Amino acid sequence: MAKDEYLDISRKIVANMTLQSWRSIPHVSVLLEANVSALIQLLREYNATHDTAISLNSAILKAIAEGLCINPKLNGRIKYNAWLVSGKFTPSEHVDVSMPIQYGDGKMITVTLPQIETLSMLQIQETVSKTRDRIEHTDMPRVLYKTGLQDTFEGLRKGRILTAAGRLIGAKFGRGRVCIPPSDKGSFPDALQTSDIRQGSITVSNMGSVYRNWKGHVVLLEIVPPQVCAIGIGALQEKPVIGENRQISVSTVLPVTICFDHRALNFSDVAPFMEFLTDTLQDREKLTAWIE
């Protein structure tokens, strides 16, 4: 017989952030089907002759980062006061991507990949691979607990006394209190720190890597406040595509979902970014220049 299972520290953090997201942010989702046939062929050719293989995820992250440099309105933070009906958007100086990564027994952790606009596809691949290795050597419950405490005390500093008090009581008392199991991973010198899982400037979630036979789209994706945009990537699909001469051919298509905060952005702000991805992911010359 199934038993009640209280939320662990990982699920508590996800529950808190997603609830905050849906309560405060008016989400808008737009769907894009990007033709990535040229990119797939380029990666196959490169990976066949090099020791370090570049994944589609790393290549897409590079394209997204370049697009955000040209369209900075999607990459930043909003501060909004509903009572005063006032707010401001602050663009981020760098593209710091918050990216969920699966680890252990299927759990997810969102890590920050800083300044990826300065990296090549190969460097992004190496960064992601190193991050995965660091995760496996990290006492994740303890790091998440420290991060949650820092966020709680930051809330206290900003005057959110009741919210902070509720978090502290919930973490320390009752059946749902946070219990950190003993671990021997704390001695790893390069383990993740709280700074590695603090919020970035935009979230990119590759859900297609979890279910590669998926034939649909990401429909909705939480925008993590105070970010103003989140990007969801689906699984590769083979679809008929109409070419320039109205000829139909089968191409490899990547579903991309862009969710944006309607307080900060209109579709007219997002459309140039979509156009950039559509064109760039078919531009072999430009993609080749980004590899190394």
Backbone as CSV, one residue per row, in Angstrom:
resi,resn,N_x,N_y,N_z,CA_x,CA_y,CA_z,C_x,C_y,C_z
1,MET,0.832,-1.203,0.000,0.000,0.000,0.000,0.867,1.253,0.000
2,ALA,0.517,2.179,-0.862,1.286,3.411,-0.963,1.138,4.247,0.305
3,LYS,2.239,4.890,0.709,2.256,5.717,1.899,2.422,7.194,1.525
4,ASP,1.996,8.049,2.452,2.216,9.481,2.246,3.707,9.765,2.152
5,GLU,4.044,10.654,1.251,5.449,11.023,1.077,5.564,12.544,1.159
6,TYR,6.209,13.017,2.196,6.356,14.453,2.375,7.410,14.997,1.408
7,LEU,7.232,16.247,1.019,8.144,16.858,0.064,9.536,17.003,0.668
8,ASP,10.547,16.581,-0.114,11.917,16.787,0.342,12.346,18.218,0.012
9,ILE,13.578,18.565,0.344,14.041,19.939,0.182,14.011,20.369,-1.284
10,SER,14.318,19.437,-2.192,14.303,19.761,-3.619,12.904,20.133,-4.094
11,ARG,11.910,19.308,-3.723,10.542,19.574,-4.151,9.964,20.799,-3.445
12,LYS,10.378,21.052,-2.207,9.928,22.244,-1.504,10.342,23.513,-2.260
13,ILE,11.580,23.533,-2.732,12.076,24.699,-3.452,11.333,24.878,-4.770
14,VAL,11.126,23.763,-5.490,10.393,23.833,-6.755,8.960,24.298,-6.515
15,ALA,8.316,23.740,-5.486,6.936,24.108,-5.185,6.820,25.592,-4.862
16,ASN,7.757,26.091,-4.080,7.716,27.500,-3.688,7.921,28.430,-4.882
17,MET,8.913,28.114,-5.724,9.220,28.990,-6.853,8.130,28.953,-7.917
18,THR,7.592,27.762,-8.199,6.558,27.690,-9.229,5.269,28.362,-8.767
19,LEU,4.921,28.205,-7.495,3.728,28.861,-6.980,3.891,30.380,-7.028
20,GLN,5.063,30.855,-6.664,5.343,32.287,-6.736,5.256,32.778,-8.171
21,SER,5.719,31.951,-9.092,5.693,32.313,-10.510,4.269,32.500,-11.017
22,TRP,3.412,31.494,-10.767,2.051,31.555,-11.308,1.185,32.581,-10.587
23,ARG,1.519,32.900,-9.360,0.749,33.907,-8.631,1.066,35.332,-9.100
24,SER,2.284,35.557,-9.538,2.714,36.938,-9.782,2.964,37.296,-11.242
25,ILE,3.127,36.290,-12.121,3.542,36.590,-13.495,2.451,36.227,-14.499
26,PRO,2.052,37.174,-15.357,1.149,36.850,-16.471,1.946,36.215,-17.612
27,HIS,1.818,34.906,-17.746,2.600,34.160,-18.731,1.982,34.236,-20.127
28,VAL,2.839,34.329,-21.126,2.436,34.166,-22.527,3.407,33.176,-23.166
29,SER,2.869,32.196,-23.902,3.711,31.200,-24.557,3.584,31.297,-26.067
30,VAL,4.711,31.226,-26.760,4.718,31.160,-28.222,5.553,29.950,-28.631
31,LEU,5.122,29.273,-29.675,5.773,28.045,-30.128,6.508,28.271,-31.434
32,LEU,7.685,27.670,-31.526,8.519,27.785,-32.720,9.007,26.403,-33.109
33,GLU,8.963,26.094,-34.411,9.532,24.857,-34.911,10.732,25.221,-35.775
34,ALA,11.924,24.998,-35.222,13.154,25.398,-35.900,13.714,24.238,-36.717
35,ASN,14.041,24.511,-37.954,14.656,23.506,-38.815,16.136,23.398,-38.437
36,VAL,16.532,22.266,-37.866,17.911,22.103,-37.396,18.665,21.036,-38.202
37,SER,18.209,20.755,-39.408,18.862,19.732,-40.241,20.324,20.084,-40.489
38,ALA,20.591,21.351,-40.804,21.967,21.780,-41.068,22.829,21.656,-39.824
39,LEU,22.268,22.004,-38.680,23.008,21.907,-37.425,23.306,20.453,-37.070
40,ILE,22.331,19.575,-37.243,22.529,18.147,-36.943,23.640,17.564,-37.816
41,GLN,23.627,17.903,-39.094,24.655,17.402,-40.007,26.030,17.936,-39.625
42,LEU,26.091,19.204,-39.249,27.358,19.807,-38.838,27.914,19.116,-37.594
43,LEU,27.070,18.853,-36.626,27.517,18.197,-35.396,27.976,16.767,-35.665
44,ARG,27.280,16.074,-36.546,27.687,14.708,-36.885,29.086,14.703,-37.490
45,GLU,29.337,15.629,-38.401,30.647,15.700,-39.056,31.736,16.054,-38.056
46,TYR,31.459,17.003,-37.188,32.459,17.411,-36.196,32.728,16.296,-35.196
47,ASN,31.680,15.698,-34.674,31.836,14.672,-33.637,32.530,13.416,-34.157
48,ALA,32.429,13.174,-35.455,33.059,11.986,-36.034,34.578,12.119,-36.100
49,THR,35.102,13.324,-35.997,36.537,13.546,-36.161,37.196,14.192,-34.933
50,HIS,36.460,14.314,-33.831,37.013,14.949,-32.644,36.743,14.101,-31.398
51,ASP,37.617,14.217,-30.414,37.503,13.421,-29.197,36.317,13.849,-28.339
52,THR,36.097,15.163,-28.230,34.987,15.669,-27.434,33.796,15.950,-28.333
53,ALA,32.704,15.215,-28.129,31.501,15.399,-28.938,30.679,16.567,-28.386
54,ILE,30.144,17.360,-29.284,29.288,18.484,-28.913,27.836,18.041,-29.036
55,SER,27.072,18.186,-27.974,25.669,17.778,-27.984,24.808,18.855,-28.632
56,LEU,23.621,18.437,-29.036,22.664,19.402,-29.585,22.324,20.459,-28.534
57,ASN,22.235,20.052,-27.271,21.908,20.978,-26.195,22.922,22.122,-26.125
58,SER,24.215,21.792,-26.193,25.255,22.818,-26.120,25.198,23.755,-27.319
59,ALA,24.921,23.188,-28.484,24.830,24.010,-29.688,23.639,24.969,-29.618
60,ILE,22.506,24.471,-29.115,21.313,25.316,-28.995,21.531,26.405,-27.953
61,LEU,22.203,26.072,-26.852,22.499,27.077,-25.831,23.332,28.210,-26.418
62,LYS,24.286,27.874,-27.279,25.108,28.906,-27.910,24.266,29.797,-28.808
63,ALA,23.394,29.187,-29.600,22.528,29.978,-30.486,21.600,30.883,-29.680
64,ILE,21.057,30.362,-28.589,20.176,31.162,-27.730,20.938,32.338,-27.133
65,ALA,22.160,32.070,-26.650,22.963,33.131,-26.046,23.251,34.242,-27.047
66,GLU,23.594,33.866,-28.269,23.868,34.881,-29.297,22.604,35.673,-29.619
67,GLY,21.467,34.984,-29.646,20.211,35.674,-29.922,19.839,36.650,-28.821
68,LEU,20.152,36.289,-27.568,19.834,37.173,-26.443,20.734,38.400,-26.424
69,CYS,21.953,38.265,-26.926,22.833,39.435,-27.017,22.264,40.468,-27.986
70,ILE,21.606,39.977,-29.024,20.995,40.876,-30.007,19.629,41.362,-29.534
71,ASN,18.969,40.541,-28.716,17.629,40.877,-28.202,17.653,40.867,-26.668
72,PRO,18.288,41.857,-26.053,18.503,41.838,-24.594,17.251,42.010,-23.754
73,LYS,16.123,42.366,-24.366,14.904,42.547,-23.581,14.413,41.250,-22.950
74,LEU,14.839,40.118,-23.488,14.423,38.827,-22.953,15.330,38.353,-21.820
75,ASN,16.433,39.042,-21.641,17.476,38.586,-20.729,17.696,39.607,-19.616
76,GLY,16.941,39.472,-18.535,17.070,40.438,-17.457,16.043,40.188,-16.366
77,ARG,15.795,41.219,-15.569,14.919,41.077,-14.402,13.933,42.229,-14.325
78,ILE,12.759,41.924,-13.797,11.739,42.951,-13.604,11.477,43.140,-12.116
79,LYS,11.283,44.369,-11.747,10.850,44.706,-10.394,9.545,45.460,-10.529
80,TYR,8.470,44.899,-9.958,7.140,45.466,-10.171,6.381,45.541,-8.854
81,ASN,5.751,46.685,-8.624,4.925,46.897,-7.441,3.479,47.039,-7.898
82,ALA,2.674,45.997,-7.635,1.289,46.000,-8.107,0.456,47.074,-7.417
83,TRP,0.755,47.365,-6.157,-0.024,48.353,-5.422,0.202,49.753,-5.979
84,LEU,1.455,50.060,-6.288,1.774,51.372,-6.847,1.656,51.411,-8.370
85,VAL,1.457,50.228,-8.970,1.400,50.094,-10.435,2.649,50.722,-11.054
86,SER,3.805,50.313,-10.561,5.063,50.841,-11.082,6.094,49.736,-11.127
87,GLY,7.045,49.871,-11.997,8.076,48.857,-12.097,9.158,49.260,-13.067
88,LYS,10.199,48.439,-13.125,11.282,48.685,-14.066,11.902,47.359,-14.490
89,PHE,12.444,47.342,-15.693,13.153,46.175,-16.212,14.633,46.512,-16.287
90,THR,15.463,45.599,-15.789,16.905,45.796,-15.825,17.545,44.691,-16.652
91,PRO,18.089,45.021,-17.817,18.740,43.984,-18.624,19.994,43.467,-17.946
92,SER,20.278,42.193,-18.148,21.461,41.589,-17.558,22.691,41.894,-18.408
93,GLU,23.803,42.084,-17.733,25.050,42.373,-18.448,25.537,41.161,-19.225
94,HIS,25.253,39.965,-18.702,25.683,38.729,-19.339,24.509,37.762,-19.475
95,VAL,24.702,36.736,-20.290,23.699,35.679,-20.421,24.058,34.573,-19.438
96,ASP,23.396,34.591,-18.285,23.610,33.594,-17.239,22.412,32.649,-17.248
97,VAL,22.591,31.481,-17.826,21.484,30.556,-18.051,21.241,29.660,-16.843
98,SER,20.012,29.666,-16.354,19.576,28.688,-15.355,19.069,27.463,-16.104
99,MET,19.704,26.312,-15.874,19.373,25.112,-16.647,19.117,23.926,-15.725
100,PRO,17.915,23.343,-15.757,17.647,22.133,-14.968,18.451,20.949,-15.499
101,ILE,19.056,20.199,-14.583,19.829,19.006,-14.935,19.332,17.847,-14.076
102,GLN,19.114,16.706,-14.716,18.667,15.518,-13.994,19.870,14.803,-13.385
103,TYR,19.708,14.323,-12.164,20.818,13.632,-11.511,20.262,12.526,-10.608
104,GLY,21.176,11.667,-10.164,20.818,10.634,-9.189,19.663,9.761,-9.642
105,ASP,18.620,9.683,-8.804,17.478,8.811,-9.073,16.337,9.567,-9.747
106,GLY,16.676,10.443,-10.671,15.655,11.159,-11.426,15.323,12.532,-10.900
107,LYS,16.004,12.982,-9.862,15.746,14.320,-9.329,16.340,15.374,-10.253
108,MET,15.839,16.598,-10.111,16.308,17.696,-10.942,16.922,18.778,-10.068
109,ILE,17.977,19.398,-10.567,18.583,20.540,-9.914,18.834,21.610,-10.979
110,THR,18.492,22.840,-10.681,18.720,23.930,-11.628,20.019,24.628,-11.276
111,VAL,20.962,24.569,-12.197,22.270,25.194,-11.992,22.398,26.402,-12.920
112,THR,23.318,27.277,-12.586,23.543,28.465,-13.409,24.826,28.305,-14.214
113,LEU,24.710,28.511,-15.518,25.866,28.515,-16.418,26.166,29.976,-16.739
114,PRO,27.170,30.571,-16.113,27.385,32.014,-16.263,28.082,32.405,-17.561
115,GLN,27.677,33.554,-18.072,28.341,34.215,-19.194,28.563,33.285,-20.392
116,ILE,27.530,32.535,-20.766,27.746,31.574,-21.851,27.850,32.249,-23.216
117,GLU,27.513,33.539,-23.284,27.690,34.244,-24.561,29.167,34.386,-24.919
118,THR,30.051,34.216,-23.926,31.490,34.323,-24.164,32.110,32.989,-24.548
119,LEU,31.310,31.905,-24.532,31.830,30.565,-24.759,31.466,30.052,-26.144
120,SER,32.301,29.184,-26.682,31.985,28.479,-27.919,31.105,27.279,-27.597
121,MET,30.605,26.602,-28.636,29.827,25.380,-28.403,30.649,24.356,-27.632
122,LEU,31.911,24.211,-28.013,32.782,23.235,-27.350,32.991,23.597,-25.882
123,GLN,33.194,24.865,-25.595,33.393,25.303,-24.210,32.119,25.120,-23.381
124,ILE,30.962,25.357,-23.996,29.697,25.115,-23.291,29.550,23.633,-22.986
125,GLN,29.908,22.778,-23.947,29.848,21.334,-23.731,30.742,20.920,-22.564
126,GLU,31.938,21.458,-22.516,32.872,21.128,-21.433,32.355,21.643,-20.094
127,THR,31.741,22.826,-20.102,31.191,23.398,-18.874,30.047,22.549,-18.340
128,VAL,29.142,22.131,-19.230,28.011,21.295,-18.813,28.496,19.946,-18.296
129,SER,29.469,19.341,-18.984,30.002,18.040,-18.552,30.655,18.153,-17.177
130,LYS,31.414,19.216,-16.962,32.050,19.423,-15.662,31.005,19.654,-14.571
131,THR,29.940,20.388,-14.922,28.876,20.652,-13.952,28.188,19.356,-13.546
132,ARG,27.924,18.488,-14.514,27.317,17.192,-14.192,28.213,16.387,-13.239
133,ASP,29.509,16.414,-13.470,30.435,15.703,-12.603,30.440,16.313,-11.202
134,ARG,30.371,17.625,-11.133,30.333,18.302,-9.826,29.054,17.944,-9.060
135,ILE,27.940,17.833,-9.788,26.670,17.468,-9.149,26.769,16.101,-8.491
136,GLU,27.379,15.152,-9.185,27.479,13.792,-8.659,28.348,13.731,-7.406
137,HIS,29.187,14.743,-7.194,30.060,14.766,-6.019,29.605,15.808,-4.993
138,THR,28.349,16.220,-5.089,27.836,17.266,-4.208,26.755,16.715,-3.294
139,ASP,26.783,17.123,-2.052,25.724,16.810,-1.091,24.563,17.759,-1.393
140,MET,23.712,17.384,-2.359,22.693,18.290,-2.868,21.692,18.743,-1.813
141,PRO,21.168,17.864,-0.940,20.216,18.349,0.077,20.802,19.457,0.945
142,ARG,22.074,19.329,1.296,22.697,20.332,2.163,22.871,21.660,1.429
143,VAL,23.304,21.605,0.166,23.490,22.833,-0.614,22.144,23.516,-0.856
144,LEU,21.114,22.721,-1.159,19.782,23.288,-1.366,19.250,23.924,-0.091
145,TYR,19.513,23.283,1.035,19.070,23.827,2.321,19.742,25.172,2.597
146,LYS,21.036,25.260,2.341,21.757,26.516,2.533,21.217,27.604,1.608
147,THR,20.920,27.218,0.378,20.371,28.185,-0.578,19.013,28.683,-0.126
148,GLY,18.174,27.757,0.382,16.864,28.150,0.880,16.962,29.091,2.069
149,LEU,17.914,28.832,2.956,18.113,29.709,4.111,18.553,31.103,3.670
150,GLN,19.457,31.154,2.705,19.913,32.453,2.207,18.753,33.241,1.615
151,ASP,17.894,32.547,0.871,16.743,33.203,0.267,15.758,33.682,1.335
152,THR,15.601,32.887,2.395,14.705,33.263,3.492,15.212,34.514,4.206
153,PHE,16.498,34.553,4.511,17.073,35.710,5.199,17.064,36.950,4.306
154,GLU,17.191,36.729,2.987,17.076,37.854,2.062,15.657,38.414,2.100
155,GLY,14.667,37.505,2.216,13.287,37.950,2.354,13.068,38.745,3.629
156,LEU,13.700,38.326,4.720,13.623,39.077,5.975,14.199,40.481,5.807
157,ARG,15.321,40.551,5.113,15.959,41.851,4.900,15.055,42.804,4.115
158,LYS,14.224,42.215,3.241,13.319,43.030,2.429,11.957,43.236,3.100
159,GLY,11.817,42.777,4.350,10.591,43.026,5.091,9.516,41.975,4.953
160,ARG,9.824,40.827,4.330,8.832,39.752,4.172,8.864,38.866,5.411
161,ILE,8.430,39.429,6.520,8.590,38.780,7.815,7.717,37.531,7.941
162,LEU,6.445,37.634,7.554,5.536,36.489,7.701,5.965,35.326,6.809
163,THR,6.353,35.633,5.584,6.800,34.581,4.666,8.045,33.890,5.199
164,ALA,8.994,34.685,5.675,10.234,34.120,6.205,9.964,33.275,7.448
165,ALA,9.083,33.768,8.323,8.754,33.022,9.539,8.102,31.690,9.194
166,GLY,7.213,31.697,8.217,6.557,30.465,7.803,7.547,29.446,7.256
167,ARG,8.500,29.923,6.479,9.513,29.015,5.940,10.349,28.395,7.044
168,LEU,10.776,29.206,7.994,11.619,28.705,9.071,10.872,27.687,9.933
169,ILE,9.602,27.972,10.224,8.806,27.034,11.020,8.602,25.724,10.259
170,GLY,8.267,25.845,8.966,8.045,24.648,8.157,9.291,23.808,7.989
171,ALA,10.474,24.462,7.989,11.725,23.733,7.806,12.162,23.008,9.075
172,LYS,11.745,23.518,10.245,12.257,22.999,11.509,11.265,22.124,12.277
173,PHE,9.971,22.303,12.013,8.978,21.611,12.842,7.964,20.847,11.976
174,GLY,7.301,19.880,12.583,6.247,19.134,11.905,6.767,17.979,11.086
175,ARG,5.847,17.190,10.546,6.235,16.009,9.776,6.915,16.366,8.468
176,GLY,6.640,17.550,7.977,7.250,17.963,6.717,8.534,18.735,6.890
177,ARG,9.122,18.685,8.081,10.355,19.438,8.324,11.493,18.886,7.458
178,VAL,12.472,19.724,7.235,13.598,19.343,6.386,14.573,18.483,7.173
179,CYS,14.874,17.302,6.645,15.849,16.411,7.263,16.995,16.196,6.270
180,ILE,18.187,16.570,6.671,19.350,16.425,5.809,20.067,15.125,6.160
181,PRO,20.016,14.123,5.271,20.673,12.845,5.576,22.191,12.990,5.554
182,PRO,22.901,12.157,6.311,24.369,12.218,6.305,24.922,11.848,4.939
183,SER,26.052,12.466,4.586,26.653,12.210,3.279,28.162,12.361,3.383
184,ASP,28.884,11.631,2.523,30.333,11.724,2.492,30.822,12.551,1.307
185,LYS,29.898,13.293,0.674,30.270,14.045,-0.527,30.818,15.442,-0.230
186,GLY,30.761,15.860,1.030,31.170,17.214,1.346,32.653,17.469,1.171
187,SER,33.473,16.408,1.047,34.916,16.569,0.956,35.400,16.840,-0.468
188,PHE,34.545,16.714,-1.456,34.952,16.929,-2.842,35.281,18.408,-3.029
189,PRO,36.514,18.745,-3.451,36.932,20.154,-3.485,36.164,21.012,-4.484
190,ASP,35.635,20.384,-5.541,34.952,21.162,-6.576,33.441,20.946,-6.542
191,ALA,32.886,20.608,-5.383,31.439,20.397,-5.261,30.694,21.699,-5.518
192,LEU,29.426,21.580,-5.901,28.610,22.771,-6.141,28.463,23.591,-4.868
193,GLN,28.433,24.905,-5.048,28.202,25.832,-3.952,26.847,26.511,-4.165
194,THR,26.390,27.229,-3.160,25.103,27.919,-3.287,25.112,28.902,-4.458
195,SER,26.268,29.483,-4.759,26.358,30.437,-5.871,26.090,29.769,-7.217
196,ASP,26.302,28.456,-7.287,26.096,27.739,-8.550,24.627,27.503,-8.858
197,ILE,23.765,27.618,-7.840,22.345,27.366,-8.086,21.497,28.600,-7.785
198,ARG,22.132,29.743,-7.678,21.375,30.980,-7.578,20.797,31.314,-8.945
199,GLN,19.815,32.178,-8.976,19.119,32.487,-10.216,20.031,33.120,-11.259
200,GLY,19.819,32.695,-12.506,20.492,33.330,-13.625,19.615,34.437,-14.192
201,SER,19.893,34.807,-15.426,19.129,35.883,-16.066,18.005,35.354,-16.946
202,ILE,18.027,34.050,-17.255,16.987,33.408,-18.066,17.067,31.904,-17.822
203,THR,15.935,31.214,-17.949,15.909,29.761,-17.758,15.739,29.070,-19.110
204,VAL,16.554,28.043,-19.352,16.434,27.210,-20.551,16.313,25.763,-20.088
205,SER,15.184,25.128,-20.409,14.916,23.768,-19.956,14.790,22.833,-21.152
206,ASN,15.698,21.874,-21.253,15.692,20.919,-22.362,14.916,19.668,-21.954
207,MET,13.593,19.727,-22.079,12.752,18.597,-21.709,12.861,17.449,-22.708
208,GLY,13.248,17.774,-23.922,13.393,16.744,-24.936,14.488,15.748,-24.614
209,SER,15.449,16.148,-23.781,16.526,15.235,-23.405,16.041,14.164,-22.432
210,VAL,14.905,14.407,-21.778,14.344,13.446,-20.832,13.487,12.407,-21.555
211,TYR,12.766,12.841,-22.598,11.891,11.935,-23.352,12.141,12.182,-24.840
212,ARG,13.050,11.409,-25.416,13.519,11.666,-26.780,12.512,11.270,-27.860
213,ASN,11.516,10.462,-27.513,10.493,10.071,-28.491,9.253,10.961,-28.430
214,TRP,9.326,12.024,-27.709,8.227,12.973,-27.548,7.919,13.640,-28.889
215,LYS,6.651,13.688,-29.241,6.238,14.276,-30.517,5.453,15.578,-30.338
216,GLY,5.485,16.144,-29.158,4.712,17.357,-28.917,5.578,18.564,-28.627
217,HIS,4.956,19.583,-28.042,5.603,20.836,-27.667,5.517,21.031,-26.157
218,VAL,6.458,21.783,-25.622,6.276,22.338,-24.282,5.194,23.407,-24.421
219,VAL,4.133,23.314,-23.638,3.024,24.261,-23.779,3.188,25.441,-22.826
220,LEU,3.478,25.144,-21.577,3.692,26.189,-20.580,4.953,25.878,-19.789
221,LEU,5.636,26.911,-19.382,6.859,26.764,-18.614,6.931,27.906,-17.611
222,GLU,7.229,27.581,-16.359,7.269,28.632,-15.343,8.413,29.604,-15.594
223,ILE,8.102,30.866,-15.488,9.121,31.913,-15.501,9.512,32.164,-14.049
224,VAL,10.776,32.015,-13.740,11.238,32.157,-12.364,11.457,33.641,-12.056
225,PRO,10.630,34.217,-11.175,10.801,35.631,-10.864,12.144,35.887,-10.161
226,PRO,12.802,36.998,-10.505,12.339,38.130,-11.321,12.709,38.047,-12.791
227,GLN,13.077,36.854,-13.294,13.341,36.713,-14.723,12.081,37.046,-15.521
228,VAL,12.247,37.360,-16.801,11.096,37.714,-17.639,10.879,36.724,-18.776
229,CYS,11.715,35.687,-18.851,11.588,34.755,-19.969,12.109,33.374,-19.580
230,ALA,11.478,32.352,-20.139,11.927,30.970,-19.990,11.761,30.279,-21.336
231,ILE,12.710,29.431,-21.682,12.693,28.749,-22.978,12.669,27.245,-22.743
232,GLY,11.704,26.571,-23.358,11.585,25.127,-23.266,11.923,24.473,-24.593
233,ILE,12.746,23.442,-24.559,13.175,22.737,-25.768,12.605,21.328,-25.751
234,GLY,11.967,20.934,-26.847,11.385,19.611,-26.954,12.346,18.620,-27.589
235,ALA,11.803,17.514,-28.080,12.609,16.474,-28.714,12.605,16.641,-30.227
236,LEU,13.680,16.188,-30.853,13.787,16.267,-32.313,12.660,15.487,-32.983
237,GLN,12.151,16.055,-34.085,11.076,15.415,-34.834,11.356,15.521,-36.328
238,GLU,10.961,14.503,-37.060,11.055,14.540,-38.521,9.715,15.023,-39.069
239,LYS,9.748,16.129,-39.837,8.504,16.707,-40.347,8.673,17.192,-41.783
240,PRO,7.583,17.200,-42.557,7.658,17.768,-43.904,7.809,19.284,-43.835
241,VAL,8.715,19.820,-44.627,8.985,21.257,-44.645,8.916,21.748,-46.083
242,ILE,8.268,22.867,-46.304,8.159,23.478,-47.634,9.360,24.381,-47.850
243,GLY,10.156,24.104,-48.905,11.345,24.882,-49.207,11.045,26.156,-49.969
244,GLU,12.121,26.850,-50.376,11.972,28.126,-51.067,11.236,27.982,-52.395
245,ASN,11.423,26.871,-53.073,10.765,26.640,-54.363,9.459,25.864,-54.208
246,ARG,8.906,25.915,-52.995,7.647,25.251,-52.683,7.738,23.730,-52.852
247,GLN,8.952,23.223,-52.723,9.144,21.780,-52.754,9.107,21.242,-51.322
248,ILE,8.465,20.109,-51.159,8.321,19.510,-49.835,9.433,18.496,-49.598
249,SER,10.085,18.616,-48.460,11.125,17.669,-48.072,10.980,17.361,-46.583
250,VAL,11.591,16.274,-46.154,11.552,15.909,-44.740,12.783,16.493,-44.052
251,SER,12.559,17.242,-43.001,13.649,17.883,-42.271,13.547,17.559,-40.785
252,THR,14.659,17.754,-40.090,14.675,17.572,-38.646,14.281,18.885,-37.984
253,VAL,13.229,18.832,-37.191,12.661,20.036,-36.579,12.808,19.956,-35.061
254,LEU,13.141,21.082,-34.453,13.258,21.162,-33.001,12.181,22.094,-32.458
255,PRO,11.239,21.569,-31.661,10.225,22.426,-31.058,10.835,23.300,-29.952
256,VAL,10.587,24.588,-30.047,11.081,25.539,-29.041,9.900,26.358,-28.539
257,THR,9.763,26.453,-27.232,8.701,27.246,-26.622,9.320,28.410,-25.859
258,ILE,8.820,29.602,-26.111,9.307,30.799,-25.427,8.167,31.347,-24.582
259,CYS,8.349,31.341,-23.268,7.366,31.909,-22.348,7.898,33.246,-21.859
260,PHE,7.060,34.277,-21.924,7.535,35.588,-21.491,6.534,36.263,-20.569
261,ASP,7.050,37.174,-19.772,6.271,37.929,-18.796,5.632,39.115,-19.523
262,HIS,4.286,39.114,-19.568,3.589,40.139,-20.344,3.688,41.525,-19.703
263,ARG,4.109,41.594,-18.450,4.332,42.899,-17.836,5.543,43.583,-18.452
264,ALA,6.534,42.782,-18.849,7.787,43.339,-19.354,7.886,43.298,-20.866
265,LEU,7.185,42.345,-21.510,7.380,42.107,-22.928,6.073,41.966,-23.681
266,ASN,6.103,42.358,-24.945,5.042,42.075,-25.901,5.580,41.079,-26.927
267,PHE,4.700,40.514,-27.725,5.146,39.570,-28.753,6.106,40.242,-29.724
268,SER,5.910,41.526,-29.977,6.808,42.257,-30.885,8.238,42.294,-30.362
269,ASP,8.411,42.153,-29.046,9.755,42.098,-28.469,10.387,40.722,-28.652
270,VAL,9.546,39.698,-28.707,10.025,38.321,-28.782,10.240,37.873,-30.237
271,ALA,9.451,38.422,-31.157,9.499,37.998,-32.560,10.895,38.102,-33.177
272,PRO,11.669,39.182,-32.949,13.022,39.233,-33.529,13.930,38.110,-33.053
273,PHE,13.764,37.694,-31.798,14.543,36.580,-31.270,14.152,35.282,-31.965
274,MET,12.860,35.085,-32.189,12.391,33.897,-32.891,12.927,33.870,-34.324
275,GLU,12.914,35.018,-34.963,13.421,35.110,-36.339,14.912,34.802,-36.381
276,PHE,15.639,35.299,-35.373,17.076,35.033,-35.309,17.343,33.537,-35.201
277,LEU,16.626,32.845,-34.301,16.825,31.406,-34.153,16.479,30.662,-35.437
278,THR,15.356,31.037,-36.045,14.918,30.363,-37.271,15.980,30.459,-38.359
279,ASP,16.539,31.640,-38.546,17.535,31.851,-39.604,18.893,31.267,-39.231
280,THR,19.323,31.493,-38.009,20.674,31.109,-37.594,20.864,29.602,-37.559
281,LEU,19.841,28.868,-37.119,19.975,27.420,-37.006,20.026,26.729,-38.366
282,GLN,19.855,27.499,-39.444,20.008,26.964,-40.798,21.237,27.548,-41.494
283,ASP,21.988,28.384,-40.786,23.151,29.066,-41.358,24.415,28.285,-40.985
284,ARG,24.832,27.390,-41.845,25.970,26.500,-41.544,27.258,27.298,-41.305
285,GLU,27.459,28.356,-42.065,28.685,29.144,-41.921,28.763,29.782,-40.531
286,LYS,27.680,30.368,-40.094,27.671,31.008,-38.781,27.799,29.959,-37.674
287,LEU,27.116,28.838,-37.810,27.188,27.781,-36.815,28.605,27.223,-36.709
288,THR,29.260,27.071,-37.832,30.624,26.554,-37.841,31.574,27.484,-37.077
289,ALA,31.365,28.780,-37.227,32.230,29.764,-36.548,32.077,29.702,-35.030
290,TRP,30.970,29.179,-34.545,30.709,29.115,-33.100,31.191,27.824,-32.454
291,ILE,31.671,26.868,-33.241,32.009,25.561,-32.677,33.167,25.653,-31.691
292,GLU,34.262,26.294,-32.093,35.454,26.344,-31.233,35.900,27.776,-30.986
